[in-house]
Amino acid sequence: MKRAWPLLLALLLALVASPSQARPAPGPAAGVAVHAPKWAELDPRQQADLAKFEANWDRMPPARRAKILHRWRHWQRLPPEQRAAVREGRRNFRELSPRQREHMRESWRALRGLPPREQERLRAIWRGLTPEQRREWLRRGGPGVAAPP
C-alpha cells in the first residue's frame, strides 16, 4: 500500500503532463447535438471492448455514448507502456483506503487547475525527490495541495 502512493502520483503527474498526449481531447461540448451510433452500428471490436455497456447502450443519451466512444478511441491510440501504467495506477488506486483516495482526488483536482508551467515545475520537483520525500509530500496533501518538501 505504501508503494501505491508514489506510483499513483507519478501516473497523475504524467496524465496532467501533456494534455495532447496523455489526456484525451475534450469530448463533445455539452448542449451540442452529437451523433452517437446505436449498438448495432458499432464495429465488432468496439462491441467486444464496450460489452459491459451493451444492455444500456441504446438507452444512454447520445452525448454519453459519444463520450464513451471518444475515450475508447483515445485508449486505442495509447502506446502499450502507457496503457500498462494506467492499469497499474487503477489497481493501486483501488487498494487505497477511502481517505487516501479522497486525498488523491483532491491533489488531482488541484493539479489540473494549475497553469501548465506550474504543473511542469511540480513534476520537475517530484522527479528529483527520493521515495521517502515523495511519501512525505503525499502525506501532507501532495502536489497542488501542499508545498513541496
Secondary structure as the mmCIF struct_conf table of DSSP 4:
data_model
#
loop_
_struct_conf.conf_type_id
_struct_conf.id
_struct_conf.beg_label_comp_id
_struct_conf.beg_label_asym_id
_struct_conf.beg_label_seq_id
_struct_conf.end_label_comp_id
_struct_conf.end_label_asym_id
_struct_conf.end_label_seq_id
TURN_TY1_P TURN_TY1_P1 LYS A 2 ARG A 3
HELX_RH_AL_P HELX_RH_AL_P1 ALA A 4 ALA A 17
TURN_TY1_P TURN_TY1_P2 PRO A 19 ALA A 22
BEND BEND1 ARG A 23 ARG A 23
HELX_LH_PP_P HELX_LH_PP_P1 PRO A 24 PRO A 26
BEND BEND2 PRO A 28 PRO A 28
HELX_LH_PP_P HELX_LH_PP_P2 ALA A 29 ALA A 29
TURN_TY1_P TURN_TY1_P3 ALA A 30 GLY A 31
BEND BEND3 VAL A 32 VAL A 32
HELX_RH_3T_P HELX_RH_3T_P1 TRP A 39 GLU A 41
BEND BEND4 LEU A 42 LEU A 42
HELX_RH_AL_P HELX_RH_AL_P2 PRO A 44 ASP A 49
TURN_TY1_P TURN_TY1_P4 LEU A 50 LEU A 50
HELX_RH_3T_P HELX_RH_3T_P2 ALA A 51 PHE A 53
HELX_RH_AL_P HELX_RH_AL_P3 GLU A 54 TRP A 57
TURN_TY1_P TURN_TY1_P5 ASP A 58 ARG A 59
BEND BEND5 MET A 60 MET A 60
HELX_RH_AL_P HELX_RH_AL_P4 PRO A 62 ARG A 77
BEND BEND6 LEU A 78 LEU A 78
HELX_RH_AL_P HELX_RH_AL_P5 PRO A 80 GLU A 95
BEND BEND7 LEU A 96 LEU A 96
HELX_RH_AL_P HELX_RH_AL_P6 PRO A 98 ARG A 112
TURN_TY1_P TURN_TY1_P6 GLY A 113 GLY A 113
BEND BEND8 LEU A 114 LEU A 114
HELX_RH_AL_P HELX_RH_AL_P7 PRO A 116 ARG A 127
TURN_TY1_P TURN_TY1_P7 GLY A 128 GLY A 128
BEND BEND9 LEU A 129 LEU A 129
HELX_RH_AL_P HELX_RH_AL_P8 PRO A 131 ARG A 139
TURN_TY1_P TURN_TY1_P8 ARG A 140 GLY A 141
TURN_TY1_P TURN_TY1_P9 PRO A 143 VAL A 145
BEND BEND10 ALA A 146 ALA A 146
#
